[in-house]
């Protein structure tokens, strides 16, 4: 499996983590979440969960209002909550 925009595949032979990392930056704020294969039941399922979360996050961030060129604190909290609840 190859990495995609905002999604990076991590496969380490010497470490315990294998899975996908979602990382997106918008207006000076970076959001990151890991989707391990063990938790989601395999590489394809963890990728599907990461893609679904990325789509929801992009929708939220694209429609967000900015305050002084940065995301509002409310938007940041909503995005962090969305990432925390991703299943």
C-alpha positions as MATLAB code, in Angstrom:
seq = 'XXXXXXXXXXXXXXXXXXXXXXXXXXXXXXXXXXXXXXXXXXXXXXXXXXXXXXXXXXXXXXXXXXXXXXXXXXXXXXXXXXXXXXX';
ca = [
       0.000    0.000    0.000;
       1.273    3.422   -0.945;
       0.997    6.655    0.960;
      -1.539    9.225   -0.211;
      -1.892   12.951    0.332;
      -2.319   13.606    4.079;
      -2.065    9.843    4.761;
       1.269    8.109    5.342;
       1.787    4.359    5.638;
       4.074    3.254    8.481;
       5.497   -0.250    8.368;
       8.440   -0.961   10.643;
       9.966   -4.411   10.807;
      11.774   -3.657   14.076;
       8.896   -1.872   15.849;
       5.427   -2.839   16.952;
       3.533   -0.124   15.019;
       2.075   -0.730   11.590;
      -0.684    1.446   10.246;
      -1.634    4.810    8.787;
      -0.972    8.347   10.025;
      -3.362   11.141    9.111;
      -1.696   14.547    9.203;
      -3.241   17.741    7.869;
      -2.337   21.390    8.418;
      -4.681   24.308    7.935;
      -4.155   27.973    8.825;
      -1.170   27.276   11.079;
      -2.724   24.357   12.980;
      -1.679   20.739   12.470;
      -3.925   17.776   13.223;
      -2.488   14.255   13.513;
      -4.019   10.861   14.288;
      -2.664    7.333   13.986;
      -4.753    4.414   12.719;
      -2.994    1.168   13.754;
      -3.676   -2.032   11.822;
      -4.083   -4.003   15.076;
      -6.900   -1.786   16.340;
      -8.795   -1.610   13.045;
      -8.310   -5.204   11.895;
      -5.801   -4.850    9.075;
      -4.249   -2.423    6.626;
      -7.293   -1.968    4.397;
      -9.654   -1.349    7.317;
      -7.295    1.131    8.993;
      -6.888    2.932    5.645;
     -10.683    3.081    5.213;
     -11.077    4.572    8.707;
      -8.305    7.103    8.034;
      -9.820    8.131    4.681;
     -13.282    8.546    6.218;
     -11.894   10.679    9.039;
      -9.805   12.736    6.607;
     -12.887   13.489    4.479;
     -14.874   14.599    7.544;
     -11.969   16.710    8.794;
     -11.462   18.389    5.410;
     -15.171   19.251    5.266;
     -15.003   20.798    8.736;
     -11.808   22.760    8.037;
     -12.887   23.999    4.598;
     -16.096   25.481    5.975;
     -14.444   26.945    9.090;
     -14.235   30.648    9.739;
     -10.843   32.139   10.494;
      -9.977   34.646   13.200;
      -6.904   36.763   12.388;
      -5.866   34.215    9.754;
      -6.050   31.267   12.146;
      -8.724   28.697   12.862;
     -11.105   29.652   15.636;
     -10.707   27.842   18.979;
     -14.161   26.298   18.482;
     -13.130   24.802   15.140;
      -9.910   23.423   16.653;
     -11.902   21.769   19.465;
     -14.383   20.282   16.978;
     -11.535   18.904   14.859;
      -9.763   17.413   17.879;
     -13.017   15.818   19.027;
     -13.599   14.373   15.559;
     -10.092   12.850   15.583;
     -10.517   11.457   19.107;
     -13.820    9.766   18.214;
     -12.606    8.292   14.914;
     -13.386    4.593   14.717;
];
